[in-house]
Each structure stands twice: as structure tokens, then as C-alpha cells.
Amino acid sequence: MLRQIKEQDWLKIKKLLFEIAEQSFDKVVSEVLEKKIKEDYERFPEGFIISEDNKNLIGLLWFEVFPEKKSAFVHAIYVEPEYRGKGVSDELISYLEDYCKKEKLNKIELNVSLNLQYAIKFYKRKGFQIKRYFMSKRVK
């Protein structure tokens, strides 16, 4: 079952989003991420969707809408490990695609870390295409 998050979900959602960020980025500035999550939630609570199984959170979608670009940007999709491969991500992406169609948005964008090869395979399977590369180099 999918639903918009509620106030009582907030602490668990925030914890999950921090875990996702730590997997995706070399360094996470907690204060910056917390501010972004809070601002997005206050401005656009519709962009925080969870998937539940027996009232247990099993998946999460966090997205933002840019009407002027007619696009949505996915900040995070997460599925609990024991539910991966069972269609939860498909359900979350389908929800977003339906939302975009309803709101006349014609593009969904996201960034994904190369560390998350399973996610890259999933996005490619869902029709996403690589549009750019972000590169970095450590200087010692």
C-alpha cells in the first residue's frame, strides 16, 4: 500500500534518508540535508510517499516537482533489503509516473551513485537513460 507520509512517520523517514545519503555521497553535511528535507516536506508534502506492508514501512519515494521545467526530480527511492526484487520500487516509480501524467509533467530526473549498481540496473530497466557523468578526484 502506498500513502503520503504523516507527521508520526517523520523520524523514521529522516533516519532512512540520512542512511541513503551516506550510501550515495562521500560526505553528508547533516545540517544541510536535514534543512533540505524539512523545507521540501513543508513546501511539498505530496513528494514524500511510503510503501507499507502490514503497517511496516518497506519503501520510500522522495521527489520534488519543477513546474516551469515540466519535470519531477527524484531525491530518493529506498526499499528495505528483504523486500527488494518484489515489485516495491516498480510500484513507487509507477506512482510517480502516474503523478507526472496527471500533473502534465513530461520528465523524471534523478542522480544515482555508481556504488548502487542494482539501482542503476533498475532505472535502466524502467527506461531511464544516462544523460551526464559527474566526476571527482581526491587531491592528497
Backbone as a printed PyTorch tensor [residue, N CA C, xyz], in Angstrom:
tensor([[[  0.8340,  -1.1810,   0.0000],
         [  0.0000,   0.0000,   0.0000],
         [  0.8820,   1.2500,   0.0000]],

        [[  0.5580,   2.2050,  -0.8440],
         [  1.2800,   3.4750,  -0.8840],
         [  0.4460,   4.5510,  -0.2100]],

        [[  1.1450,   5.4540,   0.4580],
         [  0.4630,   6.5970,   1.0620],
         [  1.4700,   7.7180,   1.2780]],

        [[  0.9270,   8.9340,   1.4060],
         [  1.7520,  10.0850,   1.7540],
         [  2.1820,   9.9350,   3.2060]],

        [[  3.3830,  10.3940,   3.5270],
         [  3.8310,  10.2640,   4.9080],
         [  2.9950,  11.1590,   5.8230]],

        [[  2.9730,  10.7780,   7.0760],
         [  2.2740,  11.5390,   8.1080],
         [  3.3110,  12.0340,   9.1090]],

        [[  2.8870,  12.9220,   9.9400],
         [  3.7950,  13.5130,  10.9310],
         [  4.4760,  12.4500,  11.7880]],

        [[  3.7480,  11.3980,  12.1670],
         [  4.3370,  10.3660,  13.0220],
         [  5.4000,   9.5300,  12.2980]],

        [[  5.4560,   9.6090,  10.9630],
         [  6.4630,   8.8810,  10.1890],
         [  7.7970,   9.6300,  10.1250]],

        [[  7.7610,  10.8860,  10.4860],
         [  8.8630,  11.7960,  10.2020],
         [ 10.2290,  11.3110,  10.6960]],

        [[ 10.3270,  10.8670,  11.9390],
         [ 11.6320,  10.4640,  12.4840],
         [ 12.2240,   9.2780,  11.7260]],

        [[ 11.4170,   8.2830,  11.4340],
         [ 11.9000,   7.1210,  10.6980],
         [ 12.3070,   7.5110,   9.2710]],

        [[ 11.5150,   8.3640,   8.6400],
         [ 11.8080,   8.8120,   7.2760],
         [ 13.1330,   9.5710,   7.2560]],

        [[ 13.3030,  10.4600,   8.1920],
         [ 14.5360,  11.2510,   8.2480],
         [ 15.7520,  10.3420,   8.4250]],

        [[ 15.6490,   9.3660,   9.2990],
         [ 16.7400,   8.4160,   9.5260],
         [ 17.0670,   7.6530,   8.2380]],

        [[ 16.0420,   7.1860,   7.5440],
         [ 16.2460,   6.4750,   6.2850],
         [ 16.9230,   7.3500,   5.2430]],

        [[ 16.4810,   8.5880,   5.1290],
         [ 17.0640,   9.4890,   4.1330],
         [ 18.5340,   9.7760,   4.4250]],

        [[ 18.8950,   9.8480,   5.6960],
         [ 20.3000,  10.0240,   6.0470],
         [ 21.1060,   8.7910,   5.6630]],

        [[ 20.5460,   7.6050,   5.8900],
         [ 21.2440,   6.3660,   5.5090],
         [ 21.4460,   6.2990,   4.0040]],

        [[ 20.4260,   6.6730,   3.2450],
         [ 20.5320,   6.6800,   1.7860],
         [ 21.6150,   7.6470,   1.3430]],

        [[ 21.6280,   8.8350,   1.9090],
         [ 22.6240,   9.8440,   1.5370],
         [ 24.0310,   9.3560,   1.8360]],

        [[ 24.2140,   8.6900,   2.9540],
         [ 25.5430,   8.1960,   3.3140],
         [ 26.0300,   7.1260,   2.3430]],

        [[ 25.1150,   6.3680,   1.7330],
         [ 25.4940,   5.3770,   0.7320],
         [ 25.8670,   6.0310,  -0.5930]],

        [[ 25.2850,   7.1900,  -0.8560],
         [ 25.4210,   7.8180,  -2.1630],
         [ 26.4960,   8.8840,  -2.2560]],

        [[ 26.8720,   9.4820,  -1.1440],
         [ 27.7960,  10.6070,  -1.1760],
         [ 29.0060,  10.3500,  -0.2900]],

        [[ 30.1420,  10.9390,  -0.6810],
         [ 31.3650,  10.7950,   0.1040],
         [ 31.2080,  11.4090,   1.4820]],

        [[ 30.5370,  12.5510,   1.5320],
         [ 30.3790,  13.2600,   2.8000],
         [ 28.9710,  13.8360,   2.8470]],

        [[ 28.3070,  13.6630,   3.9620],
         [ 26.9690,  14.2030,   4.1420],
         [ 27.0330,  15.2530,   5.2440]],

        [[ 26.5920,  16.4560,   4.9260],
         [ 26.5190,  17.5180,   5.9240],
         [ 25.1110,  17.4510,   6.5190]],

        [[ 25.0320,  16.9010,   7.7080],
         [ 23.7470,  16.6030,   8.3360],
         [ 22.8130,  17.7990,   8.3830]],

        [[ 23.3470,  18.9500,   8.7650],
         [ 22.5020,  20.1290,   8.9060],
         [ 21.9020,  20.5490,   7.5690]],

        [[ 22.7030,  20.4470,   6.5100],
         [ 22.2430,  20.8420,   5.1750],
         [ 21.1580,  19.8740,   4.6960]],

        [[ 21.4090,  18.5750,   4.8480],
         [ 20.4340,  17.5840,   4.4200],
         [ 19.1410,  17.7070,   5.2170]],

        [[ 19.2500,  17.8570,   6.5170],
         [ 18.0490,  17.9790,   7.3460],
         [ 17.2330,  19.2040,   6.9450]],

        [[ 17.9020,  20.3070,   6.6670],
         [ 17.2040,  21.5300,   6.2460],
         [ 16.4840,  21.3010,   4.9130]],

        [[ 17.1560,  20.6530,   3.9620],
         [ 16.5610,  20.3800,   2.6510],
         [ 15.3280,  19.4860,   2.7910]],

        [[ 15.4440,  18.4200,   3.5710],
         [ 14.3180,  17.5000,   3.7690],
         [ 13.1350,  18.2520,   4.3840]],

        [[ 13.4120,  19.0200,   5.4190],
         [ 12.3490,  19.7490,   6.1230],
         [ 11.6840,  20.7720,   5.2100]],

        [[ 12.4890,  21.5320,   4.4710],
         [ 11.9320,  22.5380,   3.5600],
         [ 11.0700,  21.8850,   2.4770]],

        [[ 11.5670,  20.7820,   1.9190],
         [ 10.7970,  20.0930,   0.8870],
         [  9.4880,  19.5550,   1.4380]],

        [[  9.5450,  18.9900,   2.6240],
         [  8.3350,  18.4380,   3.2310],
         [  7.3150,  19.5450,   3.5090]],

        [[  7.7650,  20.6720,   4.0100],
         [  6.8510,  21.7750,   4.3050],
         [  6.2640,  22.3810,   3.0330]],

        [[  7.0680,  22.4600,   1.9850],
         [  6.6350,  23.0640,   0.7320],
         [  5.8000,  22.1010,  -0.1190]],

        [[  6.1640,  20.8000,  -0.0830],
         [  5.5490,  19.8420,  -1.0000],
         [  5.4480,  18.4680,  -0.3380]],

        [[  4.5510,  18.3270,   0.6480],
         [  4.4400,  17.0420,   1.3490],
         [  4.0290,  15.8890,   0.4340]],

        [[  3.3880,  16.2080,  -0.7100],
         [  2.9920,  15.1740,  -1.6600],
         [  4.1850,  14.4240,  -2.2370]],

        [[  5.3730,  14.9920,  -2.0920],
         [  6.5740,  14.3830,  -2.6280],
         [  7.2090,  13.3380,  -1.7220]],

        [[  6.5770,  13.0290,  -0.6190],
         [  7.0880,  12.0160,   0.3150],
         [  6.0570,  10.8900,   0.4000]],

        [[  6.3570,   9.7830,  -0.2450],
         [  5.4380,   8.6520,  -0.3480],
         [  6.1060,   7.4240,   0.2590]],

        [[  5.3380,   6.6700,   1.0310],
         [  5.8860,   5.4300,   1.5760],
         [  5.0520,   4.2410,   1.1130]],

        [[  5.7120,   3.1070,   1.0820],
         [  5.0660,   1.8300,   0.8140],
         [  5.0620,   1.0620,   2.1300]],

        [[  3.9250,   0.4530,   2.4340],
         [  3.7940,  -0.2810,   3.6890],
         [  3.3540,  -1.7200,   3.4300]],

        [[  3.7400,  -2.5890,   4.3520],
         [  3.2770,  -3.9690,   4.3870],
         [  2.9160,  -4.2440,   5.8480]],

        [[  1.6480,  -4.5020,   6.1070],
         [  1.1790,  -4.6970,   7.4860],
         [  1.5830,  -3.5390,   8.4000]],

        [[  1.4280,  -2.3330,   7.8830],
         [  1.7340,  -1.0930,   8.6110],
         [  3.2210,  -0.9030,   8.9050]],

        [[  4.0840,  -1.7040,   8.2820],
         [  5.5360,  -1.5260,   8.4010],
         [  6.0470,  -0.8240,   7.1550]],

        [[  6.8610,   0.1910,   7.3530],
         [  7.4450,   0.9070,   6.2270],
         [  8.4140,  -0.0200,   5.4930]],

        [[  8.1820,  -0.2210,   4.2000],
         [  9.0710,  -1.0790,   3.4100],
         [  9.7160,  -0.3410,   2.2490]],

        [[  9.1890,   0.8380,   1.9100],
         [  9.7580,   1.6010,   0.8070],
         [  9.4550,   3.0740,   0.9500]],

        [[ 10.2350,   3.8830,   0.2490],
         [ 10.1280,   5.3390,   0.3520],
         [ 10.4570,   5.9780,  -0.9890]],

        [[  9.6860,   6.9830,  -1.3400],
         [  9.9540,   7.8230,  -2.5120],
         [  9.9360,   9.2690,  -2.0480]],

        [[ 10.9980,  10.0100,  -2.3900],
         [ 11.0530,  11.4510,  -2.1120],
         [ 11.3320,  12.1320,  -3.4350]],

        [[ 10.3960,  12.9570,  -3.8810],
         [ 10.5910,  13.6730,  -5.1370],
         [ 10.1370,  15.1170,  -5.0000]],

        [[ 10.5860,  15.9020,  -5.9500],
         [ 10.2800,  17.3290,  -5.9860],
         [  9.7930,  17.6530,  -7.3930]],

        [[  8.8970,  18.6030,  -7.5120],
         [  8.3410,  18.9830,  -8.8070],
         [  8.8490,  20.3620,  -9.2060]],

        [[  9.1840,  20.4900, -10.4940],
         [  9.6100,  21.7650, -11.0720],
         [  8.6580,  22.0910, -12.2210]],

        [[  7.5310,  22.7600, -11.9080],
         [  6.5140,  23.0160, -12.9360],
         [  7.0520,  23.7820, -14.1480]],

        [[  7.9520,  24.7230, -13.9220],
         [  8.4820,  25.5250, -15.0290],
         [  9.2810,  24.6740, -16.0250]],

        [[  9.8540,  23.5720, -15.5490],
         [ 10.5780,  22.6400, -16.4180],
         [  9.7150,  21.4450, -16.8200]],

        [[  8.4860,  21.4170, -16.3020],
         [  7.5760,  20.2830, -16.5140],
         [  8.2570,  18.9690, -16.1590]],

        [[  8.9120,  18.9870, -14.9770],
         [  9.6610,  17.7980, -14.5790],
         [  9.5410,  17.5290, -13.0900]],

        [[  9.8760,  16.2880, -12.7520],
         [  9.9900,  15.8650, -11.3570],
         [ 11.4160,  15.3810, -11.1530]],

        [[ 11.9350,  15.6250,  -9.9740],
         [ 13.2830,  15.1750,  -9.6420],
         [ 13.1900,  14.2340,  -8.4440]],

        [[ 13.7190,  13.0300,  -8.6060],
         [ 13.7150,  12.0380,  -7.5370],
         [ 14.9430,  12.2560,  -6.6630]],

        [[ 14.7140,  12.5560,  -5.4090],
         [ 15.8160,  12.6750,  -4.4570],
         [ 16.1960,  11.3120,  -3.9010]],

        [[ 15.1940,  10.4410,  -3.6960],
         [ 15.4960,   9.1280,  -3.1230],
         [ 14.3650,   8.1490,  -3.4060]],

        [[ 14.7950,   6.9320,  -3.6940],
         [ 13.9020,   5.7740,  -3.6740],
         [ 14.6280,   4.7470,  -2.8240]],

        [[ 13.9140,   4.1940,  -1.8720],
         [ 14.5200,   3.2070,  -0.9890],
         [ 13.5300,   2.0780,  -0.7580]],

        [[ 14.0550,   0.8610,  -0.7390],
         [ 13.2650,  -0.3130,  -0.3940],
         [ 14.0630,  -1.1220,   0.6190]],

        [[ 13.3990,  -1.5430,   1.6950],
         [ 14.0540,  -2.3750,   2.7010],
         [ 14.6270,  -3.6200,   2.0190]],

        [[ 15.8420,  -4.0280,   2.4160],
         [ 16.5200,  -5.1460,   1.7290],
         [ 15.6780,  -6.4070,   1.5540]],

        [[ 14.9180,  -6.7870,   2.5570],
         [ 14.1470,  -8.0350,   2.4480],
         [ 12.9680,  -7.9250,   1.4750]],

        [[ 12.6460,  -6.7030,   1.0020],
         [ 11.5590,  -6.5060,   0.0510],
         [ 12.0650,  -6.1890,  -1.3530]],

        [[ 13.3650,  -6.1300,  -1.5380],
         [ 13.9070,  -5.8390,  -2.8620],
         [ 13.6310,  -7.0070,  -3.8060]],

        [[ 13.3500,  -6.6660,  -5.0490],
         [ 13.0350,  -7.6830,  -6.0400],
         [ 11.5920,  -8.1630,  -5.9710]],

        [[ 10.7750,  -7.4850,  -5.1830],
         [  9.3750,  -7.9100,  -5.0150],
         [  8.3830,  -6.8780,  -5.5620]],

        [[  8.8720,  -5.9350,  -6.3690],
         [  7.9760,  -5.0020,  -7.0330],
         [  7.7120,  -3.6950,  -6.3100]],

        [[  8.3370,  -3.4800,  -5.1630],
         [  8.0800,  -2.2470,  -4.4040],
         [  8.6020,  -1.0310,  -5.1730]],

        [[  9.8110,  -1.1090,  -5.7050],
         [ 10.3570,   0.0030,  -6.4940],
         [  9.5140,   0.2600,  -7.7330]],

        [[  9.0590,  -0.8220,  -8.3660],
         [  8.1820,  -0.6690,  -9.5330],
         [  6.9200,   0.1060,  -9.1620]],

        [[  6.3610,  -0.2320,  -8.0120],
         [  5.1460,   0.4400,  -7.5440],
         [  5.4090,   1.9250,  -7.2790]],

        [[  6.5440,   2.2340,  -6.6710],
         [  6.8860,   3.6300,  -6.3780],
         [  7.1090,   4.4290,  -7.6630]],

        [[  7.8380,   3.8520,  -8.6190],
         [  8.0730,   4.5480,  -9.8900],
         [  6.7640,   4.7100, -10.6580]],

        [[  5.9230,   3.6880, -10.6570],
         [  4.6200,   3.7900, -11.3350],
         [  3.7740,   4.9000, -10.7220]],

        [[  3.8120,   5.0050,  -9.3890],
         [  3.1010,   6.0910,  -8.7110],
         [  3.5890,   7.4390,  -9.2330]],

        [[  4.9120,   7.6000,  -9.3090],
         [  5.4760,   8.8680,  -9.7700],
         [  5.1170,   9.1300, -11.2300]],

        [[  5.1900,   8.1180, -12.0600],
         [  4.8270,   8.3010, -13.4720],
         [  3.3610,   8.7250, -13.6030]],

        [[  2.4790,   8.0890, -12.8460],
         [  1.0590,   8.4700, -12.8670],
         [  0.8640,   9.8980, -12.3770]],

        [[  1.5980,  10.2600, -11.3170],
         [  1.5210,  11.6240, -10.7980],
         [  1.9520,  12.6210, -11.8830]],

        [[  3.0470,  12.3190, -12.5570],
         [  3.5560,  13.2110, -13.6100],
         [  2.5560,  13.3540, -14.7540]],

        [[  1.9410,  12.2590, -15.1580],
         [  0.9350,  12.3240, -16.2220],
         [ -0.2310,  13.2070, -15.7940]],

        [[ -0.6950,  13.0090, -14.5720],
         [ -1.8290,  13.7800, -14.0490],
         [ -1.5070,  15.2770, -14.0000]],

        [[ -0.2750,  15.5930, -13.6220],
         [  0.1420,  16.9980, -13.4760],
         [  0.7550,  17.5740, -14.7620]],

        [[  0.7240,  16.7870, -15.8330],
         [  1.2650,  17.1990, -17.1380],
         [  2.7590,  17.5220, -17.0820]],

        [[  3.4730,  16.7310, -16.3130],
         [  4.9360,  16.8110, -16.2730],
         [  5.4510,  15.7860, -17.2700]],

        [[  6.4740,  16.1380, -18.0490],
         [  6.9040,  15.2220, -19.1020],
         [  8.2910,  14.6250, -18.9050]],

        [[  8.8650,  14.8130, -17.7120],
         [ 10.2060,  14.2710, -17.4900],
         [ 10.4060,  13.9480, -16.0180]],

        [[ 11.1150,  12.8480, -15.7700],
         [ 11.5540,  12.4830, -14.4210],
         [ 13.0670,  12.4010, -14.4640]],

        [[ 13.7220,  13.0900, -13.5480],
         [ 15.1820,  13.0860, -13.4800],
         [ 15.6320,  12.6150, -12.1120]],

        [[ 16.8680,  12.1300, -12.0470],
         [ 17.4540,  11.7050, -10.7820],
         [ 18.9570,  11.5760, -10.9400]],

        [[ 19.6320,  11.5230,  -9.8270],
         [ 21.0560,  11.1950,  -9.7750],
         [ 21.1750,   9.8610,  -9.0680]],

        [[ 22.1520,   9.0720,  -9.4720],
         [ 22.3860,   7.7960,  -8.8080],
         [ 23.8870,   7.5660,  -8.7000]],

        [[ 24.3130,   7.0940,  -7.5540],
         [ 25.7280,   6.8280,  -7.3160],
         [ 26.1520,   5.5550,  -8.0480]],

        [[ 27.3680,   5.5550,  -8.5660],
         [ 27.9070,   4.3520,  -9.1980],
         [ 28.0410,   3.2070,  -8.2060]],

        [[ 28.0680,   3.5170,  -6.9110],
         [ 28.1190,   2.4840,  -5.8770],
         [ 26.8480,   1.6320,  -5.8590]],

        [[ 25.7820,   2.1550,  -6.4180],
         [ 24.4760,   1.4980,  -6.3500],
         [ 24.1200,   0.8720,  -7.7010]],

        [[ 24.9020,  -0.1270,  -8.0930],
         [ 24.7020,  -0.7590,  -9.3920],
         [ 23.3170,  -1.3810,  -9.5330]],

        [[ 22.7820,  -1.9360,  -8.4620],
         [ 21.4390,  -2.5140,  -8.5360],
         [ 20.4090,  -1.4360,  -8.8800]],

        [[ 20.6140,  -0.2220,  -8.3700],
         [ 19.6950,   0.8750,  -8.6570],
         [ 19.8290,   1.3110, -10.1190]],

        [[ 21.0560,   1.3770, -10.6060],
         [ 21.2810,   1.7570, -12.0000],
         [ 20.5880,   0.7620, -12.9330]],

        [[ 20.7320,  -0.5230, -12.6570],
         [ 20.0620,  -1.5460, -13.4670],
         [ 18.5460,  -1.3690, -13.4230]],

        [[ 18.0180,  -1.0960, -12.2420],
         [ 16.5750,  -0.8830, -12.1020],
         [ 16.1290,   0.3030, -12.9420]],

        [[ 16.8220,   1.4440, -12.8180],
         [ 16.4170,   2.6410, -13.5580],
         [ 16.5060,   2.4110, -15.0630]],

        [[ 17.5420,   1.7440, -15.5270],
         [ 17.6530,   1.4470, -16.9580],
         [ 16.4880,   0.5760, -17.4100]],

        [[ 16.1340,  -0.4090, -16.6010],
         [ 15.0190,  -1.2940, -16.9220],
         [ 13.7040,  -0.5110, -17.0080]],

        [[ 13.5890,   0.5560, -16.2420],
         [ 12.3850,   1.3810, -16.2420],
         [ 12.4200,   2.4690, -17.3170]],

        [[ 13.4500,   2.4750, -18.1640],
         [ 13.5040,   3.4120, -19.2790],
         [ 14.3280,   4.6630, -19.0590]],

        [[ 14.9890,   4.7880, -17.9270],
         [ 15.8520,   5.9460, -17.6810],
         [ 17.1210,   5.8070, -18.5110]],

        [[ 17.6260,   6.9320, -18.9710],
         [ 18.8520,   6.9590, -19.7650],
         [ 19.8950,   7.8270, -19.0720]],

        [[ 21.1490,   7.4360, -19.2120],
         [ 22.2470,   8.2400, -18.6560],
         [ 22.3850,   9.4880, -19.5170]],

        [[ 22.3410,  10.6500, -18.8750],
         [ 22.4290,  11.9240, -19.5890],
         [ 23.7140,  12.6910, -19.3020]],

        [[ 24.3650,  12.3730, -18.1870],
         [ 25.6150,  13.0790, -17.8630],
         [ 26.4190,  12.2360, -16.8830]],

        [[ 27.6810,  12.5590, -16.7710],
         [ 28.5440,  11.9390, -15.7810],
         [ 29.0530,  13.0270, -14.8580]],

        [[ 29.0400,  12.7660, -13.5910],
         [ 29.6340,  13.6590, -12.5970],
         [ 30.9150,  12.9710, -12.1420]],

        [[ 32.0110,  13.6670, -12.2270],
         [ 33.2930,  13.0360, -11.8880],
         [ 33.9610,  13.8040, -10.7720]],

        [[ 34.7970,  13.0970, -10.0080],
         [ 35.5530,  13.7600,  -8.9460],
         [ 36.9060,  13.0810,  -8.8140]],

        [[ 37.8040,  13.7830,  -8.1810],
         [ 39.1360,  13.2700,  -7.9370],
         [ 39.5710,  13.7350,  -6.5630]],

        [[ 40.1050,  12.8270,  -5.7820],
         [ 40.6510,  13.2040,  -4.4700],
         [ 42.0490,  13.7690,  -4.6770]],

        [[ 42.3100,  14.8790,  -4.0200],
         [ 43.6170,  15.5020,  -4.0870],
         [ 44.2410,  15.3430,  -2.7050]],

        [[ 45.4190,  14.7460,  -2.6760],
         [ 46.0850,  14.4780,  -1.3880],
         [ 47.2100,  15.4450,  -1.1480]]])
